């Protein structure tokens, strides 16, 4: 009928006030109630009521005047629905052909059973029927018919149907056109029309509105109520303000959600905007109606658990955000929700995984804020271990189990870094990930143990404190506004929060390497994995680094690891400096010297030779020094004496590396050095020196804290008794001698010589002053004798005095050290240390470290700080800088040169012509004249002639000016 007509806006198919309202319709009136013996169904689907309403009236389809509208409407009335109806088109062979998707009914609820049916055509060429009735309670979708419940308010109602959405959600096809409409008894109809969109009532044309005789106040309320079913954000706002008044509207939306959920479960892969809006709406207003929405969270969890892999990404994200909102309002338990969220990590949606990750971390942090929630922690840790083990059979890094395991591992690491899960179970769960077949998971676990993730977290936690004084000054000198006051309040709150955090008790994050259950077994398994691994070089390097770090921290013995490193100690090997540092990390005094000796020999043969570059030789010597400092017995005397010959090398890096090796063995074993390299202190201590044997340990370092505590106690005691020996002087004692004391002025007084008179007697025969003889120091005298500039006779008195002084100082230092050790041992055996004492020991250690940083070379110690003992380095780590050593500035590559050039160009004017630029040094005379006072230019010829110009001359001048401006634009 309407197939060949232009369809846009509104298309009415029935209007009760028209000239011939039923022109397009055919009507049928069934037999009277007395002739119907038994109620029959409308069709074979069984959707009609089983029993009719109690009142019996004569069936009819007639026009009458409605008592509310006071105008003509069509009434369809019958107790037997299938036999009394109107339908369009009137002929069974014809179709409507209306392509507009929205169908609107203006009908009145008579409190009786009634139904209507719409037949549509989809893009597959199938006819689909949608039947709505007020006696049905559930939605059922069948291949060719969908039945839906219809709930109406008393009186007149506006029913809006989105036919395109119904077809897509029920059958997964696209809507093409509407072919037939059938309306059964019993109802009253004012208008039926189609539209291309949903139009609010205030935007409808006058002839399409339903005018009810009500007051203005009621009219505004009715208009708003009519819009509420379609305007969910407005309804949400109103419900939050007054939940009781809008409970009916909420229940209507809740019933709509139930029906939409039933349809959605039939085809969960389809995207539904209405269903998504309903989920968000109910989640927002659920605190207002807790009893009505108590099943809502379980319904969403069930949908996600069943269909999370095939759900639309946006709809799935909305469901997760709704659950997060409900969890934040404590309407769901944490354990059930977090278990679901860990499962959802398998989804291929990066945005969703970020949302899940942030919520899981924050939720666990909140749950453990006041006290440790051990029950929840154990459950989730076990679940994470299951996720990690499920990734062991993953085909690659892109599989779903691998993605979920990677995110679960990230959660574990983040919670450990935040000091929430800092127990041994968490560390061992992460340790299990080091053997994962998925490279990303393994690398993440290795980085955790190597400490690469701690620096990022520290930089995130450091925030600059706001400048309160500058803000207060701004408020005093500028205008006071509300925004500035709010900004000031925020800054004060941030400052209070920061100061409050500083006052909290410090939590020490124990190294994860110490929490491993079985370090020896874990390291052996890790080495087996490394030996058979075919990972890329960077990953193998991380495995070697972790193995060496654990060996150094726990002093383990993995003898096969050193030949493995020995093969890679070549100057041409990639990242060889890091491999040298790894070899140093894996060395300690409990490893047999004959195992470490080949490593040192390989370094000397491959790196410390004349055909190698200076940087290579320096790296080899520094590597040998680092290994020897940890395992001194592995060095042979012949090799050491050969290496010390580079102490006068032309390259500064090689020279310093060789001299540092000499300085090391002067302290630990001077017997291995040549006599000339031992130094005076080492040579003088040779009598008392006893070299350490394999396996021998010294426990003096364990009493360092007690020594500091004993020294502090002595200082405090000395400070209290400092004034005990002084006597208080009284005024009587001062005046006892009777006033001032007379000082004599005779020849017996002492003659005090000033410094200027010291050389007064050193004059020659002519009265001229003789030059003062210079006195040689002991060190200079020795150097001159060594070079042959002085005779090698007996040492002078200065040298003997200096030797005696140094010997006395050394003996005094040894006596002080023994005294401190004895005091610390006495303190350890006579006093029980309290938590306050341990806190004081920690404070004294920190103060000592700070003092060593400020004064790296102490007087009398003669030692330089070891670069490998830096505080900002992880335990047992050897830095690459200590292996490379000091060297000249390396040659820049292309990227560094370009960056340097760009930095030099900042703030500099560009080269080239300034032609066409608007930048000028000054203005023209004509422009300056415009700003002058009129009396200053009134005498000029241009001004006087302008006064005398006629009207015509002014017009000509103006036209010429306009023409010139137009030409300049072109």
Secondary structure, 3 states (H helix, E strand, C coil): CCCCCCCCCEEEEEECCCCCCCCCCEEECCCCHHHCCCCCCCCCCCCCCCCCCCCCCCCEEEEEECCCCCCEEEEEECCCHHHCEEEECCCCCCCCCECCCEEEEEEEECCCCCEEEEEEEECCCCEEEEEEECCCCCCEECCCEEEEECCCCCEEEEEEEEHHHHHHHHHCCCEEEEEEEEEECCEEEEEEEEECCCCCHHHCCHHHCCCCCCCHHHHHHHHHHHHHCCCHHHHHHHHHHCCCCCHHHHHHHHHHHHHHHHHHHHCCCCCCHHHHHHHHHHHHHHHHHCCCCCCHHHHHHHHHHHHCCCCCHHHHHHHHHHHHHHHHCCCCCHHHHHHHHHHHCCCCCHHHHHHHHHHHHHHHHHHCCCCCCHHHHHHHHHHHHHHHHHHHHCCCCCCHHHHHHHHHHHHHHHHHHCCCCCCHHHHHHHHHHHHCCCHHHHHHHHHHHHCCCHHHHHHHHCCCCCCHHHHHHHHHHCCCCHHHHHHHHHHHHHHHHHHHHHHCCCCCCCCHHHHCCCHHHHHHHHHHHHHCCCCCHHHHHHHHHHHHHHHHHHCCCCCHHHHHHHHCCCCCCCCHHHHHHHHHHCCCCCCCHHHHHHHHHHHHHHHCCCCCCHHHHHHHHHHHHHHHHHCHHHCCHHHHHHHHHHHHCCCHHHHHHHHHHHHHHHHHCHHHCCHHHCHHHHHHCCCCCCCCCCCCCCCHHHHHHHHHHHHHHHHHHHHHCCCCCCCCCCHHHHCCCCCCCCCCCCCCCCCCCCHHHCCCCCECCCCCECCCCCCCCHHHHHHHHHHCCCCCCCCCHHHHHHHHHHHHHHHHHHHHHHHHHHHHHHHHHHCCCCHHHHHHHHHHHHHHHHHHHHCCCCCCCCCCCCHHHCCCCCCCCCCHHHHHCCCCCCCCCHHHHHHHHHHHHCCCCCCCCCCCCCCCCCCCHHHHHHCCCHHHHCCCHHHHHHHHCCHHHHHHHHHHHHHHHHHHHC
